[in-house]
């Protein structure tokens, strides 16, 4: 299991970095759209759709919705302040605040959405659509002056999430005693949580020194800490939905890692929240 996880990671990480820096805007948008369709396919299980055909239609509907949003926006790569894009990013902030309440009060919070497929589908839309637009808006950040500025920002957020996950695992294994959310994810501890934040702070400092991220240090720190916290929430929220669905992994598309949602659950929260803070709250343009 560990061997397959390491081999898959060693293959995927270079591919992800190459896609960030080498794909043109249209290619990056299509790649992200396909990832979102696969995530929608897996969300079908969490929403209570056991039929393969239903989940295929759900994935196609997600792809159609995102493609329609792209084609109805003029010059989408510079469309940050168009209502549809802004609304998606703000919706992410509202949704993840609601998700925080769902996680904190689980399992009693599940009583009002457990039996509703419609609500669970809405939760999926609020997870996947803002993630899509967060990815695209960050990738297009500063594109007119430097084609790679946005790629650095996205790589930075991904490194933050990976650092939070790895730091939490390491510190949790070494020092973990106090459960973070035992009813949702029994393996997570407060020691791991703070260890992940510490690792994120280190990554933030290293990127600030080595990468061309021209943002005020305090702004970067606030955005980074909130994104790190959101990444933990994204992981816990998916764990909550998987627990309700009675499944361990969202899928089996990635050997040793489960499904697409299992790999991007933290990013679905961290990316749009970070983009909203950086581009809409602090107006770092």
N, C-alpha and C positions, 0 to 999 in steps of 0.2 A: 504493500500500500504506500509506504513512505517513498520507496524507490520510484514508483510510477508518478507520484506527486512531484518529486524532484525533476524527473525527466520531462514531464509535461510543462513544469514551470520554466525550465531551461529553454524549452522550445518556444513557449508562448511569450515570454517577456521580450526577447529580441523582436518578435513579430509585432508586438504591440508598439514598441518604440519606433520600429521602421514605419508602421502605419501612421503614427503621429507626425513624423517628420517628412515622409516621402510621398504620401498620398495627396493628390490635389484636393481642393475643397469638395468637388462633386464626388470623388472617389471616397473621401472620408465620410461624407454624408450618407452615401449608399452603404458603406460598411457598418456604420453606426445603426442605420435603419435595419439592416439584417440582424444585427445583434439584438435590437429591441424586439424584432419579430420572434426570435428564438426565446427571448425572455417572456414574451406574451404567451407563447406556446406552453412554457413551463408554468406560468402563472395560472393557466387553465386548471391545473391540478389543485392549486391553492384556493381557487374560486369554486371548486366542486364539480368541474367538468371532467369526468372520467373517460368519456368517449374520445377516441383519437380524432374523429371527424370534427367534433365540436372544437377541439383545441386547434386544429388546423385552420378552421374558419376564424377563430379568435386571433391567431397569428396573422392571417391575411387581413383581417379588419384593422389590426394595429398598424400593419405596413401601409394600408390604404390611407388611414387617418394621417400618419406622419408624412406620407408622400403628398397628400392633398394640402397639408399645411405648408410644405415646401413650395409647391407649385403655385399656391395662391399668394405667396409673399414675394414682392419684388426684390431682387438682389439679396436673397436671404442671408448671404454671408455678411451683410452690413445692416441686418434688420434687428439689431438688439433692442432698439426702442420702439419697435412696432408693437401694437397692443397684444397680438397673439403670443409673441415671445416673452414680453414682460409678464404677461398674465401667467404663463407656464412656470416661470421662475418663482414668482410670488406664490403661486399655488403650491409649489414644492415646500416652501417655508411653512405655509399653513398646514399642509398635510403632515409634515414631519413633527410639528408641534402636537397635532392630534394623535399621531402614532406614538409619541412619547407618553401621552395619557393612556393610550391603549395598553402599552407595555407595562407601565407602572401599576395599573389596576387589573392586569391580567391575573386570573382567568375570569373574574367577574365582568370585565369589559367585553368579553367575547359574547355575552348573552344577547346583545342587541345587533350583532352582525354575523354570528355563527351560522344562522339559518338563511341568510340573505345572499344569494348569488350576485344580485345587483350591486349591493354594497361592496362585496369583495372584488367585483369587476371595477367598480369606481376606484377602489384602493389601488388596483393594478394600474389603471390609467394614470392616477396621480403619482405613481411610482415611476412608470416607464416614460411617459411623454415629457415631463420636466427633465428627466435624465438625458433624453435625446437632445433637447434644446440646450441644456447645460453643456453637453459635449461640444455641440456645434458653435455656440457663442464663445466658449473659451478658446476653441481651436482658431476662431476667426479674430480673436483679440489682437489688435494691432497689425492685421494682415496687410493692410495697404502700405505700410512702411517697412515691415519685416515679416516675411512669410513664415518665420519659425517662432515668433514670439508666443503665439497661442499654443504651439506644440510644447514649448517649455512650461507654460502654465498648466496644461493638462498633465504633463509628466510630473510636475510638482505635486498636483493633487493626488495622482496615483501613488507616488512615493509616500505621501502623507498617510494614505489609507493602508498601504503595505506595511509601513513602519508601525502604525497603530496596531495592526493585526499581529505582526511579528513580535513587537515589544510586549503586547498583552499576553501572547502565548508564552514567551520566555519568562517574563516576570511572574506570570501565573503559575507556571510549573515550578519555579524556584521558591516563590514566597507566598503563593496563593493560599489563603485560609478563609477569607470572608467572601461569601457568594454575592455576586453583583445582582443577578436576577434569577434566582433559583427556579422559579416557576416557568420561566421562559427558556433559559439556557443554563443548566446547572453547572457547566464547566467553566463559566466566566466568573472571575473574582475581581474585587475592588483593587487588589494589588496589581493584577494584570491590567486593569483599566488605567491606573495611574502610571504604570510602566509604559503603556502604549502612548500616553500623552507625553511622557518624558522623551520617548524615542522620536515622536513627532517634532518636539522642540529642537532636537538635535538635527533632524532632517531639514527643518526650517532654517536653522542657522547655516548649515552646509550649503543649501541651495542659495541662500542670500549672499554667500561669499562667492560661490562658483558659477552660478547661473545668472543670465541677464534678466533678473526680475526687478524692474525699476519701480518699486512701490515703497512708500514710507514704512519703516520697520514696524511701527505700532499697528498700522493697517494690516500688514502681512501677518503679524502675530494674532490679531483678533480673528481674521478670516481663517487662518490655519487652525486655531484652537476650536472654533465653532465647526469647521469642516471635520476635524478629528472626532469631535463629539457626535456629529451627525453620522459619521461612518459607523460608530458603535451602535447607534440607534438603528441604522439600516440593517445591520447584522441581526440585532435582537428582534426587529420587526419581522424579518423573514423567518427567523426561528419560531416566532409565535404563530405565524400562519402555517408553517410546516407542522408544528405540533398539533394544531387544530385539524389539519388535513390527514394526520397520522402517517407522515412520510419523513424519512431521514434526509434525503437529498431532493432537490427540486427536479433533477434529471440525471442523465448519465452521459451527456455529450462530451465531457472533458475527463479523460481517464485519470482516476485518482483524486479528482476534485469535485465530482458530482456534476451539476448542471451549470448553465450560464448564470442563472440567478444566484447560485451558491458562490460564484466568483465575483459578481458585480453588485451583490446586495449592499455592500458598504458604499460603493461608488454611486449607486442610485440615489443615495441621500447626500453624500459629500459633494458630488459634482454640481448639482443645481443650487445647493445652499451656498457653496463657495462662489459660484458664478453670480448669484443674486447679491451677495454681500460685496464682492469685489467691483461689480459693474453697475449695480443699481443703487446700493446703499452708499458706498464710498465714492461712486462715480469715478473710478480709476480708468479713465479713457485717454 
